[in-house]
Amino acid sequence: MAGPGTTDQETILQHPDFELYDNVGLTSEQVAATHFGASTEQDLLRWARRDAETFLAEHPLPAEPVLDLDAYTVALAAATTPAELSAVTQHLLDAVRPALAGVSQLFDDIARRDDRYRRAKPGTPPDLLKKAASHIWSSLYRAYEADLLALRAEYDPPPAPSPKDAPRLPPAPPAPPSAGPAPGR
């Protein structure tokens, strides 16, 4: 029962076993990750950045977009853990994203010049330029996705199936009833 001056609801909310379900400020990815007991992309990237701090101190990568790949090549050769490989991948993606975004936008602008894309047939230059612009973003996303898969395998592997969860074959059907003795010859 509630104490003096408190309601039953206030007492329930103060109980240590009661957790208020509150999704305010959470993304759909965070809500889903909580529901399934998985990690979010941001969790994986944050853990990898944390674990690669020493590596990045020894192999500094450019903070500003630079198309000189020497620092990335040296860091890649020294990387030995998924976190270190992720650090190289994420820095490289961050470095090339602005330049590739510009290239993609230019391809798109060229394809749309004089409203050519609207009349473009498959396989024509405007159509191919639009596809090239789209493939630039697809390539960046695939590299990002590959990095996340490697981090998930390292930091958040799926649970090993327990013997009770292993797929089993259903029991064999019962033998048909005997129709009696077989006729002799």
Solvent accessible surface area in square Angstrom, and as a share of the most:
residue,aa,sasa,rsa
1,M,221,0.99
2,A,26,0.20
3,G,39,0.38
4,P,141,0.89
5,G,88,0.84
6,T,57,0.33
7,T,80,0.47
8,D,85,0.44
9,Q,125,0.56
10,E,78,0.35
11,T,58,0.34
12,I,97,0.49
13,L,80,0.40
14,Q,140,0.62
15,H,93,0.41
16,P,122,0.77
17,D,122,0.63
18,F,80,0.33
19,E,157,0.70
20,L,127,0.63
21,Y,169,0.64
22,D,85,0.44
23,N,59,0.30
24,V,131,0.75
25,G,77,0.74
26,L,81,0.40
27,T,79,0.46
28,S,99,0.64
29,E,69,0.31
30,Q,65,0.29
31,V,42,0.24
32,A,45,0.35
33,A,12,0.09
34,T,105,0.61
35,H,138,0.62
36,F,153,0.64
37,G,65,0.63
38,A,49,0.38
39,S,14,0.09
40,T,10,0.06
41,E,55,0.25
42,Q,101,0.45
43,D,32,0.16
44,L,0,0.00
45,L,15,0.07
46,R,118,0.43
47,W,65,0.23
48,A,3,0.03
49,R,127,0.46
50,R,131,0.48
51,D,67,0.35
52,A,0,0.00
53,E,115,0.51
54,T,96,0.56
55,F,11,0.05
56,L,38,0.19
57,A,82,0.64
58,E,114,0.51
59,H,45,0.20
60,P,100,0.63
61,L,20,0.10
62,P,37,0.24
63,A,102,0.79
64,E,122,0.55
65,P,70,0.44
66,V,56,0.32
67,L,124,0.62
68,D,80,0.41
69,L,93,0.46
70,D,97,0.50
71,A,35,0.27
72,Y,9,0.03
73,T,87,0.51
74,V,93,0.54
75,A,1,0.00
76,L,97,0.48
77,A,90,0.70
78,A,38,0.29
79,A,14,0.11
80,T,114,0.66
81,T,56,0.33
82,P,43,0.27
83,A,4,0.03
84,E,28,0.13
85,L,79,0.39
86,S,1,0.01
87,A,8,0.06
88,V,9,0.05
89,T,39,0.23
90,Q,30,0.13
91,H,55,0.24
92,L,58,0.29
93,L,8,0.04
94,D,79,0.41
95,A,5,0.04
96,V,23,0.13
97,R,85,0.31
98,P,71,0.45
99,A,41,0.32
100,L,57,0.28
101,A,32,0.25
102,G,34,0.33
103,V,58,0.33
104,S,7,0.05
105,Q,97,0.43
106,L,109,0.54
107,F,63,0.26
108,D,26,0.13
109,D,68,0.35
110,I,82,0.42
111,A,0,0.00
112,R,128,0.47
113,R,162,0.59
114,D,109,0.56
115,D,70,0.37
116,R,84,0.31
117,Y,76,0.29
118,R,196,0.71
119,R,165,0.60
120,A,30,0.23
121,K,144,0.61
122,P,121,0.76
123,G,49,0.47
124,T,42,0.25
125,P,88,0.55
126,P,13,0.08
127,D,16,0.08
128,L,97,0.48
129,L,40,0.20
130,K,36,0.15
131,K,96,0.40
132,A,35,0.27
133,A,8,0.06
134,S,64,0.42
135,H,107,0.48
136,I,28,0.14
137,W,110,0.39
138,S,35,0.23
139,S,65,0.42
140,L,16,0.08
141,Y,124,0.47
142,R,153,0.56
143,A,41,0.31
144,Y,37,0.14
145,E,72,0.32
146,A,59,0.46
147,D,12,0.06
148,L,17,0.08
149,L,116,0.58
150,A,51,0.40
151,L,0,0.00
152,R,74,0.27
153,A,70,0.54
154,E,92,0.41
155,Y,56,0.21
156,D,32,0.17
157,P,80,0.51
158,P,113,0.71
159,P,125,0.78
160,A,92,0.71
161,P,112,0.70
162,S,40,0.26
163,P,122,0.77
164,K,164,0.70
165,D,96,0.50
166,A,42,0.32
167,P,133,0.84
168,R,200,0.73
169,L,163,0.81
170,P,108,0.68
171,P,124,0.78
172,A,89,0.69
173,P,115,0.72
174,P,124,0.78
175,A,87,0.68
176,P,117,0.73
177,P,127,0.80
178,S,102,0.66
179,A,112,0.86
180,G,44,0.42
181,P,136,0.86
182,A,92,0.71
183,P,131,0.83
184,G,73,0.70
185,R,288,1.05
